[in-house]
Amino acid sequence: MTKYKNGEIWNFEREARGDISKNGGLILGVDGGATSTVCVCLPLILLSSDSNLPDPLPIISRAIGGCSNHNSVGEAAARDTLEQVIAEALLKSGSTRDDVRAICLGVSGVNEPRDQERVLNWLRHTFPSIVKLYVHNDAIAALASGTMGKLHGCVLIAGTGSISYGFKEGKEVRAGGGGPVLGDWGSGYGIAAQALTAVMRAHDGRGPWTMLTTSILQTLGLSSPDELIGWTYADPSWARIAALVPVVVSCAEAGDEIANKILVEAVEELAACVKTVVQRLHLGGEDGRCSFPIVMVGGVLQANKTWDIGKEVMNCICQSYPGAYPIKPKVEPAVGAALLARNLLAKESEGKS
């Protein structure tokens, strides 16, 4: 995206002519991840009734940018990305910040109150005081993408990273999500990193032979495992390494024991994250049989192979909690964030009436 300075990013507002009387204002939803950041604009007037949401939802505009996780790119770069995608979405909609009634950001790296407050402080300086501001971890946006803005149940994200979040009656619990250094071993990065480690162990004799060696080298265009060292540290970005997951799955489907073991352990790790959240929130009730949804998000959980990681995770969870049932996202997480903002704004309005 275009880089701006000294407030230039908002210059378009001098020409914009948002018609608030016509659209009733806007709701913004932002999904900020380790790989990309998306902002969508939805009209408030079309989402303000208690009736069923229109299908398809009236998305006015959408903008996409890079990483907005401050742990990955630093606070300044993360803030710049968020500001750019929000400004671009408003520009595309022909609106300004004065038209916004509520905004919900679900951003990876928002793990504790001081992270949340940091983003809120920036938003307070960016938007008019009338705008309702909501900031959460990106797992909340993922959950809302499956529940259409309602905060109940559990979400499991397994993409580049992994995390499980759960909500029940206003209480929230998380498990995992510590990043690769602290052990997101069910994530795409975790799976691929273990595969790369297995290749190096096989190469120097510490581990058994594995089909992963030939497959990974061929995928990367390398001739020797020794070259993996240079490839890995030339650009050790999480997403770049996580992109090797399909190779691991293919090897497991072809009968490679090492690749299969890596995937089995990933399933156990992901299921353990969810079961920990469910247990702490008592989502399954006293006997573990109460019904509750698990929103399944992320490329690792997609059922595009015979070795279906998402299905195996659910099988493992249901052994302990037979009332759990999977939900695929109905909308993208940024739209889920916007719907959450809509619901939270509605509840605040009801409380004042």
C-alpha positions as a Markdown table, in Angstrom:
| # | Residue | x | y | z |
|---|---|---|---|---|
| 1 | Met | 0.0 | 0.0 | 0.0 |
| 2 | Thr | 1.0 | 3.6 | -0.5 |
| 3 | Lys | 3.1 | 5.1 | 2.4 |
| 4 | Tyr | 1.9 | 8.5 | 3.8 |
| 5 | Lys | 3.3 | 11.0 | 6.3 |
| 6 | Asn | 2.2 | 14.0 | 8.2 |
| 7 | Gly | -1.5 | 13.1 | 8.0 |
| 8 | Glu | -1.5 | 12.9 | 4.2 |
| 9 | Ile | -3.4 | 9.7 | 4.4 |
| 10 | Trp | -6.6 | 11.6 | 5.4 |
| 11 | Asn | -6.4 | 14.2 | 2.7 |
| 12 | Phe | -9.2 | 12.6 | 0.7 |
| 13 | Glu | -11.7 | 13.6 | 3.4 |
| 14 | Arg | -11.5 | 17.2 | 2.1 |
| 15 | Glu | -13.3 | 16.1 | -1.1 |
| 16 | Ala | -15.5 | 13.2 | 0.3 |
| 17 | Arg | -19.1 | 13.9 | 0.8 |
| 18 | Gly | -20.6 | 11.2 | 3.0 |
| 19 | Asp | -24.4 | 11.3 | 3.1 |
| 20 | Ile | -25.2 | 10.3 | 6.7 |
| 21 | Ser | -28.9 | 10.9 | 6.2 |
| 22 | Lys | -28.9 | 8.4 | 3.5 |
| 23 | Asn | -26.8 | 5.6 | 4.9 |
| 24 | Gly | -27.3 | 6.2 | 8.6 |
| 25 | Gly | -23.6 | 6.0 | 9.3 |
| 26 | Leu | -21.0 | 3.2 | 8.9 |
| 27 | Ile | -19.7 | 0.3 | 11.0 |
| 28 | Leu | -16.0 | -0.7 | 10.4 |
| 29 | Gly | -14.6 | -4.2 | 11.0 |
| 30 | Val | -10.9 | -4.9 | 11.0 |
| 31 | Asp | -9.2 | -8.3 | 11.0 |
| 32 | Gly | -5.4 | -7.8 | 11.6 |
| 33 | Gly | -3.3 | -10.9 | 11.3 |
| 34 | Ala | 0.3 | -12.0 | 11.0 |
| 35 | Thr | 0.0 | -12.2 | 7.3 |
| 36 | Ser | -2.5 | -9.6 | 6.2 |
| 37 | Thr | -5.0 | -7.0 | 7.5 |
| 38 | Val | -8.5 | -6.4 | 6.1 |
| 39 | Cys | -11.0 | -3.6 | 6.8 |
| 40 | Val | -14.6 | -3.6 | 5.6 |
| 41 | Cys | -17.3 | -0.9 | 5.8 |
| 42 | Leu | -21.0 | -1.9 | 6.4 |
| 43 | Pro | -24.0 | 0.4 | 6.6 |
| 44 | Leu | -25.4 | 0.8 | 10.0 |
| 45 | Ile | -29.0 | 1.4 | 8.9 |
| 46 | Leu | -29.3 | -2.0 | 7.1 |
| 47 | Leu | -27.9 | -3.8 | 10.2 |
| 48 | Ser | -29.9 | -2.1 | 13.0 |
| 49 | Ser | -33.0 | -4.2 | 13.2 |
| 50 | Asp | -33.5 | -7.4 | 15.2 |
| 51 | Ser | -34.6 | -9.3 | 12.1 |
| 52 | Asn | -32.5 | -11.7 | 10.1 |
| 53 | Leu | -29.4 | -10.2 | 8.5 |
| 54 | Pro | -29.7 | -9.6 | 4.7 |
| 55 | Asp | -28.0 | -12.2 | 2.5 |
| 56 | Pro | -25.7 | -11.3 | 1.1 |
| 57 | Leu | -24.5 | -8.6 | 3.6 |
| 58 | Pro | -24.3 | -5.1 | 2.1 |
| 59 | Ile | -20.5 | -4.6 | 2.2 |
| 60 | Ile | -19.8 | -1.1 | 0.9 |
| 61 | Ser | -16.1 | -1.4 | 0.6 |
| 62 | Arg | -13.1 | -3.5 | 1.5 |
| 63 | Ala | -9.4 | -2.8 | 1.8 |
| 64 | Ile | -6.4 | -5.1 | 2.5 |
| 65 | Gly | -2.9 | -4.4 | 3.7 |
| 66 | Gly | 0.1 | -6.2 | 5.3 |
| 67 | Cys | 0.9 | -7.5 | 8.8 |
| 68 | Ser | -0.5 | -5.5 | 11.8 |
| 69 | Asn | 0.9 | -7.7 | 14.6 |
| 70 | His | 3.1 | -5.3 | 16.6 |
| 71 | Asn | 5.1 | -8.3 | 17.8 |
| 72 | Ser | 6.1 | -9.1 | 14.2 |
| 73 | Val | 6.7 | -5.7 | 12.6 |
| 74 | Gly | 6.9 | -3.3 | 15.5 |
| 75 | Glu | 4.3 | -0.9 | 16.9 |
| 76 | Ala | 4.8 | 1.9 | 14.4 |
| 77 | Ala | 4.6 | -0.3 | 11.3 |
| 78 | Ala | 1.5 | -2.1 | 12.8 |
| 79 | Arg | -0.2 | 1.2 | 13.5 |
| 80 | Asp | 0.6 | 2.5 | 10.0 |
| 81 | Thr | -0.9 | -0.6 | 8.4 |
| 82 | Leu | -4.1 | -0.3 | 10.4 |
| 83 | Glu | -4.4 | 3.4 | 9.5 |
| 84 | Gln | -3.9 | 2.7 | 5.9 |
| 85 | Val | -6.4 | -0.1 | 5.5 |
| 86 | Ile | -9.0 | 1.9 | 7.4 |
| 87 | Ala | -8.4 | 5.1 | 5.4 |
| 88 | Glu | -8.5 | 3.1 | 2.1 |
| 89 | Ala | -11.8 | 1.4 | 3.0 |
| 90 | Leu | -13.4 | 4.8 | 3.8 |
| 91 | Leu | -12.0 | 6.3 | 0.6 |
| 92 | Lys | -13.5 | 3.5 | -1.5 |
| 93 | Ser | -16.8 | 4.0 | 0.3 |
| 94 | Gly | -16.9 | 7.7 | -0.4 |
| 95 | Ser | -17.1 | 8.4 | 3.3 |
| 96 | Thr | -15.1 | 10.0 | 6.1 |
| 97 | Arg | -14.3 | 9.3 | 9.7 |
| 98 | Asp | -17.3 | 11.5 | 10.6 |
| 99 | Asp | -19.6 | 8.9 | 9.1 |
| 100 | Val | -18.4 | 6.1 | 11.3 |
| 101 | Arg | -20.5 | 5.1 | 14.3 |
| 102 | Ala | -18.5 | 2.1 | 15.6 |
| 103 | Ile | -15.4 | 0.2 | 14.8 |
| 104 | Cys | -14.2 | -3.2 | 16.0 |
| 105 | Leu | -10.6 | -4.3 | 15.6 |
| 106 | Gly | -9.6 | -7.9 | 15.9 |
| 107 | Val | -5.8 | -7.8 | 15.9 |
| 108 | Ser | -3.2 | -10.5 | 16.5 |
| 109 | Gly | -0.7 | -9.5 | 19.2 |
| 110 | Val | -3.4 | -7.9 | 21.4 |
| 111 | Asn | -2.9 | -10.3 | 24.2 |
| 112 | Glu | -3.3 | -8.3 | 27.4 |
| 113 | Pro | -4.9 | -5.0 | 28.6 |
| 114 | Arg | -1.9 | -2.8 | 27.8 |
| 115 | Asp | -1.9 | -4.0 | 24.2 |
| 116 | Gln | -5.6 | -3.2 | 24.0 |
| 117 | Glu | -5.2 | 0.2 | 25.6 |
| 118 | Arg | -2.3 | 1.1 | 23.2 |
| 119 | Val | -4.6 | 0.5 | 20.2 |
| 120 | Leu | -7.5 | 2.3 | 21.8 |
| 121 | Asn | -5.4 | 5.4 | 22.5 |
| 122 | Trp | -4.4 | 5.6 | 18.9 |
| 123 | Leu | -8.0 | 5.2 | 17.8 |
| 124 | Arg | -9.2 | 7.9 | 20.2 |
| 125 | His | -6.8 | 10.3 | 18.5 |
| 126 | Thr | -7.9 | 9.2 | 15.1 |
| 127 | Phe | -11.7 | 9.1 | 15.3 |
| 128 | Pro | -14.3 | 11.6 | 16.6 |
| 129 | Ser | -15.3 | 11.0 | 20.2 |
| 130 | Ile | -18.8 | 9.9 | 19.1 |
| 131 | Val | -17.4 | 6.7 | 17.5 |
| 132 | Lys | -17.6 | 3.6 | 19.7 |
| 133 | Leu | -14.3 | 1.7 | 19.8 |
| 134 | Tyr | -13.8 | -2.0 | 20.4 |
| 135 | Val | -10.4 | -3.7 | 20.3 |
| 136 | His | -9.8 | -7.4 | 20.7 |
| 137 | Asn | -7.5 | -10.2 | 19.7 |
| 138 | Asp | -8.1 | -11.4 | 16.1 |
| 139 | Ala | -9.5 | -14.6 | 17.5 |
| 140 | Ile | -12.6 | -12.7 | 18.5 |
| 141 | Ala | -13.1 | -11.6 | 14.9 |
| 142 | Ala | -12.7 | -15.2 | 13.8 |
| 143 | Leu | -15.3 | -16.4 | 16.3 |
| 144 | Ala | -17.7 | -13.7 | 15.2 |
| 145 | Ser | -17.2 | -14.8 | 11.6 |
| 146 | Gly | -18.9 | -18.1 | 12.5 |
| 147 | Thr | -21.5 | -16.9 | 15.0 |
| 148 | Met | -22.4 | -13.7 | 13.0 |
| 149 | Gly | -21.2 | -11.4 | 15.7 |
| 150 | Lys | -22.3 | -13.3 | 18.8 |
| 151 | Leu | -19.8 | -14.1 | 21.5 |
| 152 | His | -20.6 | -17.6 | 22.6 |
| 153 | Gly | -18.7 | -20.9 | 22.1 |
| 154 | Cys | -15.2 | -21.5 | 21.0 |
| 155 | Val | -12.9 | -20.7 | 18.1 |
| 156 | Leu | -9.9 | -22.6 | 16.9 |
| 157 | Ile | -7.5 | -20.8 | 14.6 |
| 158 | Ala | -4.8 | -22.8 | 12.9 |
| 159 | Gly | -3.1 | -20.9 | 10.2 |
| 160 | Thr | 0.5 | -19.5 | 10.3 |
| 161 | Gly | 0.0 | -19.4 | 14.1 |
| 162 | Ser | -2.6 | -21.1 | 16.3 |
| 163 | Ile | -4.8 | -20.1 | 19.2 |
| 164 | Ser | -8.1 | -21.1 | 20.8 |
| 165 | Tyr | -10.5 | -18.6 | 22.4 |
| 166 | Gly | -13.8 | -19.2 | 24.2 |
| 167 | Phe | -16.7 | -17.1 | 25.5 |
| 168 | Lys | -19.5 | -17.9 | 27.8 |
| 169 | Glu | -21.8 | -15.4 | 29.6 |
| 170 | Gly | -19.3 | -12.5 | 29.4 |
| 171 | Lys | -16.3 | -14.6 | 30.5 |
| 172 | Glu | -13.5 | -15.3 | 28.1 |
| 173 | Val | -10.6 | -17.8 | 28.1 |
| 174 | Arg | -7.7 | -18.4 | 25.7 |
| 175 | Ala | -5.1 | -21.1 | 25.2 |
| 176 | Gly | -2.1 | -21.1 | 23.0 |
| 177 | Gly | -1.3 | -18.2 | 20.7 |
| 178 | Gly | 2.2 | -17.6 | 22.2 |
| 179 | Gly | 3.9 | -17.6 | 18.8 |
| 180 | Pro | 6.6 | -20.0 | 17.5 |
| 181 | Val | 9.1 | -19.4 | 20.3 |
| 182 | Leu | 6.6 | -20.3 | 23.0 |
| 183 | Gly | 5.2 | -23.3 | 21.2 |
| 184 | Asp | 2.3 | -22.9 | 18.7 |
| 185 | Trp | 3.1 | -26.5 | 17.7 |
| 186 | Gly | -0.3 | -27.2 | 16.1 |
| 187 | Ser | 0.1 | -24.2 | 13.8 |
| 188 | Gly | 1.3 | -24.1 | 10.2 |
| 189 | Tyr | 4.6 | -22.8 | 11.4 |
| 190 | Gly | 4.9 | -25.5 | 14.1 |
| 191 | Ile | 4.2 | -28.3 | 11.6 |
| 192 | Ala | 6.6 | -27.0 | 9.0 |
| 193 | Ala | 9.3 | -26.2 | 11.5 |
| 194 | Gln | 9.2 | -29.8 | 12.8 |
| 195 | Ala | 9.3 | -31.1 | 9.2 |
| 196 | Leu | 12.5 | -29.0 | 8.5 |
| 197 | Thr | 14.0 | -30.3 | 11.8 |
| 198 | Ala | 13.2 | -33.9 | 10.8 |
| 199 | Val | 15.0 | -33.3 | 7.5 |
| 200 | Met | 18.1 | -32.0 | 9.2 |
| 201 | Arg | 18.1 | -34.8 | 11.7 |
| 202 | Ala | 17.8 | -37.4 | 9.0 |
| 203 | His | 20.6 | -35.7 | 7.1 |
| 204 | Asp | 23.2 | -35.8 | 9.9 |
| 205 | Gly | 22.2 | -39.2 | 11.3 |
| 206 | Arg | 20.3 | -38.1 | 14.4 |
| 207 | Gly | 17.0 | -39.2 | 13.0 |
| 208 | Pro | 15.5 | -41.7 | 10.6 |
| 209 | Trp | 15.1 | -41.3 | 6.9 |
| 210 | Thr | 12.0 | -39.4 | 5.8 |
| 211 | Met | 10.3 | -38.7 | 2.5 |
| 212 | Leu | 10.2 | -35.1 | 3.7 |
| 213 | Thr | 13.8 | -34.6 | 2.6 |
| 214 | Thr | 13.2 | -35.1 | -1.1 |
| 215 | Ser | 9.8 | -33.4 | -1.2 |
| 216 | Ile | 10.9 | -30.2 | 0.7 |
| 217 | Leu | 14.1 | -29.8 | -1.3 |
| 218 | Gln | 12.2 | -30.2 | -4.5 |
| 219 | Thr | 9.6 | -27.7 | -3.5 |
| 220 | Leu | 12.2 | -25.2 | -2.6 |
| 221 | Gly | 14.5 | -25.8 | -5.5 |
| 222 | Leu | 17.4 | -26.9 | -3.3 |
| 223 | Ser | 19.9 | -29.7 | -3.9 |
| 224 | Ser | 21.0 | -30.6 | -0.4 |
| 225 | Pro | 19.7 | -30.3 | 3.2 |
| 226 | Asp | 22.7 | -28.2 | 4.0 |
| 227 | Glu | 21.1 | -25.5 | 1.9 |
| 228 | Leu | 18.1 | -25.4 | 4.1 |
| 229 | Ile | 20.1 | -23.6 | 6.7 |
| 230 | Gly | 20.7 | -20.6 | 4.4 |
| 231 | Trp | 17.1 | -20.7 | 3.1 |
| 232 | Thr | 15.6 | -20.7 | 6.6 |
| 233 | Tyr | 17.6 | -17.8 | 8.0 |
| 234 | Ala | 17.7 | -15.7 | 4.9 |
| 235 | Asp | 14.1 | -14.8 | 5.7 |
| 236 | Pro | 12.8 | -16.6 | 8.8 |
| 237 | Ser | 9.2 | -15.2 | 8.4 |
| 238 | Trp | 6.5 | -17.3 | 10.0 |
| 239 | Ala | 4.3 | -17.4 | 6.9 |
| 240 | Arg | 7.1 | -18.4 | 4.6 |
| 241 | Ile | 7.9 | -21.4 | 6.6 |
| 242 | Ala | 4.3 | -22.3 | 7.3 |
| 243 | Ala | 3.7 | -22.5 | 3.5 |
| 244 | Leu | 5.4 | -25.9 | 3.6 |
| 245 | Val | 2.5 | -27.6 | 5.4 |
| 246 | Pro | 1.0 | -29.0 | 2.2 |
| 247 | Val | 4.2 | -30.8 | 1.6 |
| 248 | Val | 4.1 | -32.4 | 5.0 |
| 249 | Val | 0.4 | -33.5 | 4.4 |
| 250 | Ser | 1.3 | -35.0 | 1.1 |
| 251 | Cys | 4.1 | -37.0 | 2.6 |
| 252 | Ala | 1.9 | -38.3 | 5.4 |
| 253 | Glu | -0.7 | -39.3 | 2.8 |
| 254 | Ala | 2.0 | -41.2 | 0.9 |
| 255 | Gly | 2.8 | -43.2 | 4.0 |
| 256 | Asp | 5.8 | -41.3 | 5.5 |
| 257 | Glu | 5.9 | -42.2 | 9.2 |
| 258 | Ile | 7.7 | -39.0 | 10.3 |
| 259 | Ala | 5.3 | -36.7 | 8.5 |
| 260 | Asn | 2.3 | -38.7 | 9.9 |
| 261 | Lys | 3.7 | -38.4 | 13.4 |
| 262 | Ile | 4.1 | -34.6 | 13.0 |
| 263 | Leu | 0.5 | -34.3 | 12.0 |
| 264 | Val | -0.8 | -36.5 | 14.7 |
| 265 | Glu | 1.0 | -34.4 | 17.3 |
| 266 | Ala | -0.4 | -31.3 | 15.7 |
| 267 | Val | -3.9 | -32.6 | 16.1 |
| 268 | Glu | -3.3 | -33.5 | 19.7 |
| 269 | Glu | -1.9 | -30.0 | 20.4 |
| 270 | Leu | -4.8 | -28.2 | 18.7 |
| 271 | Ala | -7.4 | -30.4 | 20.4 |
| 272 | Ala | -5.7 | -29.8 | 23.8 |
| 273 | Cys | -6.0 | -26.0 | 23.3 |
| 274 | Val | -9.7 | -26.3 | 22.6 |
| 275 | Lys | -10.4 | -28.7 | 25.5 |
| 276 | Thr | -8.5 | -26.5 | 27.9 |
| 277 | Val | -10.7 | -23.5 | 27.0 |
| 278 | Val | -13.9 | -25.6 | 27.1 |
| 279 | Gln | -13.0 | -27.1 | 30.5 |
| 280 | Arg | -12.2 | -23.7 | 32.1 |
| 281 | Leu | -15.5 | -22.1 | 30.8 |
| 282 | His | -17.6 | -25.3 | 31.5 |
| 283 | Leu | -19.0 | -25.0 | 27.9 |
| 284 | Gly | -19.8 | -28.7 | 28.0 |
| 285 | Gly | -21.8 | -28.5 | 31.2 |
| 286 | Glu | -21.4 | -30.7 | 34.2 |
| 287 | Asp | -21.3 | -33.9 | 32.2 |
| 288 | Gly | -19.5 | -32.5 | 29.1 |
| 289 | Arg | -22.4 | -33.2 | 26.9 |
| 290 | Cys | -23.9 | -29.8 | 26.5 |
| 291 | Ser | -24.0 | -28.5 | 22.9 |
| 292 | Phe | -21.7 | -25.6 | 21.9 |
| 293 | Pro | -20.1 | -24.5 | 18.6 |
| 294 | Ile | -16.4 | -24.5 | 17.6 |
| 295 | Val | -15.6 | -22.1 | 14.8 |
| 296 | Met | -12.8 | -23.7 | 12.7 |
| 297 | Val | -10.6 | -21.1 | 11.1 |
| 298 | Gly | -7.3 | -21.3 | 9.2 |
| 299 | Gly | -5.6 | -23.0 | 6.3 |
| 300 | Val | -4.3 | -25.9 | 8.4 |
| 301 | Leu | -7.9 | -26.9 | 9.2 |
| 302 | Gln | -9.2 | -26.9 | 5.6 |
| 303 | Ala | -10.4 | -30.3 | 4.3 |
| 304 | Asn | -8.6 | -30.3 | 1.0 |
| 305 | Lys | -6.6 | -33.5 | 1.6 |
| 306 | Thr | -7.3 | -37.1 | 2.6 |
| 307 | Trp | -5.4 | -36.4 | 5.8 |
| 308 | Asp | -8.0 | -34.0 | 7.2 |
| 309 | Ile | -6.4 | -32.2 | 10.2 |
| 310 | Gly | -9.6 | -30.3 | 11.1 |
| 311 | Lys | -11.7 | -33.5 | 11.1 |
| 312 | Glu | -9.2 | -35.3 | 13.3 |
| 313 | Val | -9.1 | -32.4 | 15.7 |
| 314 | Met | -12.9 | -32.5 | 16.1 |
| 315 | Asn | -12.8 | -36.3 | 16.6 |
| 316 | Cys | -10.3 | -35.8 | 19.4 |
| 317 | Ile | -12.4 | -33.1 | 21.0 |
| 318 | Cys | -15.6 | -35.0 | 20.8 |
| 319 | Gln | -14.2 | -37.9 | 22.7 |
| 320 | Ser | -14.3 | -35.7 | 25.7 |
| 321 | Tyr | -17.1 | -33.3 | 24.7 |
| 322 | Pro | -19.6 | -35.1 | 22.5 |
| 323 | Gly | -21.8 | -32.0 | 22.4 |
| 324 | Ala | -19.2 | -30.0 | 20.5 |
| 325 | Tyr | -20.0 | -29.3 | 16.8 |
| 326 | Pro | -17.9 | -27.5 | 14.2 |
| 327 | Ile | -18.9 | -24.3 | 12.4 |
| 328 | Lys | -17.2 | -23.1 | 9.3 |
| 329 | Pro | -17.0 | -19.3 | 9.0 |
| 330 | Lys | -20.1 | -17.8 | 7.3 |
| 331 | Val | -18.3 | -14.5 | 6.5 |
| 332 | Glu | -14.7 | -13.4 | 6.6 |
| 333 | Pro | -13.3 | -12.3 | 10.0 |
| 334 | Ala | -13.3 | -8.6 | 9.2 |
| 335 | Val | -17.1 | -8.8 | 8.5 |
| 336 | Gly | -17.4 | -10.8 | 11.8 |
| 337 | Ala | -15.7 | -7.9 | 13.6 |
| 338 | Ala | -18.1 | -5.4 | 12.0 |
| 339 | Leu | -21.1 | -7.5 | 13.1 |
| 340 | Leu | -19.7 | -7.7 | 16.6 |
| 341 | Ala | -19.4 | -3.9 | 16.6 |
| 342 | Arg | -23.0 | -3.8 | 15.5 |
| 343 | Asn | -24.2 | -6.1 | 18.3 |
| 344 | Leu | -22.1 | -4.3 | 21.0 |
| 345 | Leu | -23.4 | -0.9 | 19.8 |
| 346 | Ala | -27.0 | -2.2 | 19.9 |
| 347 | Lys | -26.6 | -3.5 | 23.5 |
| 348 | Glu | -25.2 | -0.2 | 24.6 |
| 349 | Ser | -28.1 | 1.6 | 23.0 |
| 350 | Glu | -30.6 | -0.7 | 24.6 |
| 351 | Gly | -29.0 | -0.1 | 28.0 |
| 352 | Lys | -29.5 | 3.7 | 27.6 |
| 353 | Ser | -33.2 | 3.4 | 26.5 |
